[in-house]
Amino acid sequence: MIDPGKKRLLLKLVVLAAAIWIGYCLWRDAFGRRVVGRAVASDGTKVYVVQNREWMSLFAGKGRKYTTMFYVHKPSGTWRGYYGVFEDERWNNWNCTATVSQEKVVFYRNQAPEITFFWKTEKYILHPQPGYDGGGPFEVDRIPVKE
């Protein structure tokens, strides 16, 4: 049998470890940007979909909202950012496909197309908002998350 004092100590350590883990997960979700999609085209172009917490929407009573943007890096160029969806929901279930013959990458969320990016022309389609071009690209010195 285990000494009752050691049992209590072990239980306290398990509870402390669980609290630290839960705190870390909440902190990361609340304050961090996160990559929700990534792809590399056949010519080496990298495309990342990134979400960032929108605190003003949260405080305005609009629920848990995020800004979804995507960043593109051509092998011979700089990083460029593109506005995606504002007041977006959290992306939990995503995947992507790259079609070499059409020179495009499509990011899906919950099996529905969300963003289509054509890497040669740098044109894109936001499927929930057809016709919205996001105001065009802007240059960034690096992607705002770890690659």
C-alpha positions as CSV (number, residue, x, y, z in Angstrom):
1,M,0.0,0.0,0.0
2,I,1.0,3.6,-0.6
3,D,1.4,5.8,2.4
4,P,-1.6,8.2,2.6
5,G,0.8,11.2,2.8
6,K,2.4,10.1,-0.5
7,K,-1.0,9.6,-2.1
8,R,-2.0,13.1,-1.3
9,L,1.3,14.5,-2.6
10,L,0.9,12.5,-5.8
11,L,-2.7,13.7,-6.2
12,K,-1.6,17.3,-5.7
13,L,1.1,16.9,-8.3
14,V,-1.4,15.4,-10.9
15,V,-3.9,18.2,-10.2
16,L,-1.1,20.8,-10.5
17,A,0.2,19.3,-13.8
18,A,-3.4,19.3,-15.2
19,A,-4.0,22.9,-14.2
20,I,-0.7,24.0,-15.8
21,W,-1.6,22.1,-19.0
22,I,-5.2,23.6,-19.1
23,G,-3.8,27.1,-18.4
24,Y,-1.2,26.8,-21.2
25,C,-3.9,25.7,-23.7
26,L,-6.2,28.5,-22.7
27,W,-3.3,31.0,-22.9
28,R,-2.3,29.8,-26.3
29,D,-5.8,30.0,-27.7
30,A,-6.5,33.4,-26.1
31,F,-3.3,35.2,-27.2
32,G,-1.6,33.3,-29.9
33,R,-1.8,33.2,-33.6
34,R,-2.1,29.7,-35.0
35,V,-1.5,28.1,-38.4
36,V,-4.7,26.4,-39.5
37,G,-3.6,25.4,-43.0
38,R,-0.4,25.1,-44.9
39,A,0.6,24.0,-48.4
40,V,3.7,24.1,-50.6
41,A,3.1,24.4,-54.4
42,S,5.0,22.6,-57.0
43,D,7.2,25.7,-57.7
44,G,8.1,26.0,-54.0
45,T,5.6,28.7,-53.2
46,K,4.5,28.4,-49.5
47,V,0.9,29.2,-48.5
48,Y,-0.1,29.5,-44.8
49,V,-3.6,30.2,-43.4
50,V,-3.3,31.9,-40.0
51,Q,-5.9,32.7,-37.4
52,N,-5.6,35.5,-34.8
53,R,-8.0,36.1,-31.9
54,E,-10.1,39.3,-32.3
55,W,-10.5,40.6,-28.8
56,M,-12.6,43.6,-29.7
57,S,-15.3,41.3,-31.2
58,L,-15.2,39.2,-28.1
59,F,-15.6,42.3,-25.8
60,A,-18.4,43.6,-28.0
61,G,-20.5,40.5,-27.2
62,K,-20.1,38.9,-30.6
63,G,-18.7,35.6,-29.2
64,R,-15.4,33.9,-29.9
65,K,-14.3,35.4,-33.1
66,Y,-11.0,35.3,-35.1
67,T,-9.5,37.0,-38.1
68,T,-8.4,34.5,-40.7
69,M,-5.6,35.7,-43.1
70,F,-3.2,33.9,-45.4
71,Y,0.4,34.4,-46.2
72,V,2.3,33.5,-49.4
73,H,6.0,33.2,-49.9
74,K,7.4,32.7,-53.4
75,P,10.9,31.2,-53.5
76,S,12.4,34.4,-55.1
77,G,10.3,36.9,-53.2
78,T,9.1,38.2,-49.9
79,W,6.2,37.2,-47.7
80,R,2.9,38.7,-48.7
81,G,-0.3,38.7,-46.6
82,Y,-3.9,38.6,-47.8
83,Y,-6.9,39.5,-45.7
84,G,-9.3,36.6,-45.4
85,V,-12.4,36.4,-43.2
86,F,-13.1,38.8,-40.4
87,E,-15.2,37.7,-37.4
88,D,-14.5,34.1,-38.4
89,E,-15.1,31.0,-36.3
90,R,-12.3,28.8,-35.1
91,W,-11.0,26.4,-37.8
92,N,-10.9,23.0,-36.2
93,N,-11.3,20.6,-39.1
94,W,-9.3,21.6,-42.2
95,N,-7.4,20.1,-45.1
96,C,-6.0,21.3,-48.4
97,T,-5.4,20.1,-51.9
98,A,-2.9,21.4,-54.5
99,T,-3.8,21.0,-58.2
100,V,-0.6,21.3,-60.2
101,S,-2.4,21.4,-63.6
102,Q,-4.5,24.4,-62.5
103,E,-1.8,26.0,-60.4
104,K,-4.0,26.4,-57.4
105,V,-4.3,25.3,-53.8
106,V,-7.7,24.9,-52.1
107,F,-8.1,25.1,-48.3
108,Y,-11.2,23.3,-47.0
109,R,-12.9,23.7,-43.7
110,N,-15.4,21.0,-42.7
111,Q,-15.1,19.5,-46.2
112,A,-16.3,22.8,-47.8
113,P,-13.9,25.0,-49.9
114,E,-12.9,28.1,-47.9
115,I,-10.0,29.7,-49.8
116,T,-8.7,29.0,-53.3
117,F,-5.3,30.5,-54.1
118,F,-3.8,30.5,-57.7
119,W,0.0,30.7,-57.1
120,K,1.1,31.9,-60.5
121,T,-1.3,34.9,-60.7
122,E,-1.7,35.4,-56.9
123,K,-5.4,35.7,-57.3
124,Y,-7.7,34.1,-54.7
125,I,-11.3,33.3,-54.0
126,L,-12.9,33.4,-50.6
127,H,-15.7,31.0,-51.0
128,P,-18.0,32.2,-48.2
129,Q,-17.8,35.7,-49.7
130,P,-17.6,35.4,-53.5
131,G,-16.4,38.5,-55.2
132,Y,-14.6,39.8,-52.2
133,D,-10.9,40.5,-53.0
134,G,-9.8,41.5,-49.5
135,G,-8.2,44.7,-50.7
136,G,-5.2,43.1,-52.3
137,P,-2.0,41.8,-50.9
138,F,0.3,43.6,-48.5
139,E,4.0,42.9,-47.9
140,V,5.3,41.5,-44.6
141,D,8.9,40.9,-43.7
142,R,8.0,37.4,-42.3
143,I,5.1,35.3,-41.5
144,P,3.8,36.1,-38.0
145,V,4.0,32.5,-36.7
146,K,6.6,29.8,-36.7
147,E,7.0,28.0,-40.0
